[in-house]
């Protein structure tokens, strides 16, 4: 059987813990081994693709499955509930015979949101890139409505807004295949868009994430671009590796009145980046941006994000010379970098991530000390691998790294999942708490700790 023939009947993105689950579950008073810190009052949310109907393995792209959100609610040292719900896009509603979700639509999107889930301005949103709008969810994760932030969002949104820890505003870079520009969007603390700028680019690049400093937005213009031929052939995510496009990163002043104020700097080699860890200004006008760097993307594998081992790298961006100096900080395979988000846009010492090996093999969690240049590894046990780790500070004024690492952990030996809570300052030590979930949580994308509002 050839590789092409094999793909007609199977897909790595539909098997093992990538495979979707069919049922929505609610479970209460979950079993806990250890002790949940009493300070943790809120929900650990997570989202990923979960096709509502069986897709064709020959054409299924991991990024395009129906959204399913998972949530664990903690209070008073107890795991009060776990729930998982489909995000009710038009496709999900049609397949399930449910009412169509109210609210606006943008472009060709049917309301699928499967990439990130956040709390902002007193609401919970499932979010996605490339044309989709945010989907507002209830506290219990039911789909309420599609949202364009009270009709203030002129186009689509992103899966990765960055919250400024000083102003509380969200900063986002947005793309859509019909645009010949990227769009910088700022959402105010009232949940309404207060600023948009169009940033011209020479093609139609796929831009998954951005980064901010106190003064700049870091914009990535990388060689994965819209592929019209792939779109015409019916490929569900028609973006392809385009080595002729080049690779550059831009610095857009956050105070800019025009997207043409962006200063573009050439990268030393072609690459692709989904996720930066953080960025910050240097006194001399340069900008440091730490990223997880892939050698390329959607070149030989058109259906998922693996084209070689991604590593943690540092870009030092110099707008005076329009060049970028690069150094590798850690060469082990990794993805989903996270940090203490109270330090977004400022110099941080610590970063966290999940192992990301050959063929998207998941593994242990990683903790980087960027000051010392060291990395600690937390092994969860035989057959047990972490999804994206999330750092939660002990309290608002706690020191960096004084808090907990929380993650959904999959156990291949039992085909089950837990939520594991680590002491961030004892990263390799025994977990503080292991919370048993009633079903496995598939490998997916992103999530966040959303504390309850007092």
Secondary structure, DSSP 8 states (H G I E B T S, - for coil): --HHHHHTT--GGGSGGGS------EEES--EEE---TT--EEEEEEEE--SS---TTT--GGGS-EEEEEEEEETTEEEEEEEEE---HHHHHHHT-----S---TT--S---SEEEEETTEEEEE-STT--EEEE-TT--EEEEESTTTT--S---S--EE-TTT--EEEEE--TT-SEEEEEEE-TTSSEEEEEEEE-SS-B-----EE-SSEEEEEE-SEEE-HHHHHTT-SS-EEE-TTS--EEEEEETT-SSGGG-EEEE-SS--EEEEEEEEEE-TTS-EEEEEEEES-SSSS-SSSS-SS--EEEEEEEETTTTEEEEEEEE-S-EEEEE--GGGTTS--SEEEEEEEETTTEEEEEEEEETTTTEEEEE---TTEEE---EEEESSTT--TT-EEEEEEEEETTTTEEEEEEEEGGGTTS--SEEEE-SS---S---EEEEE---
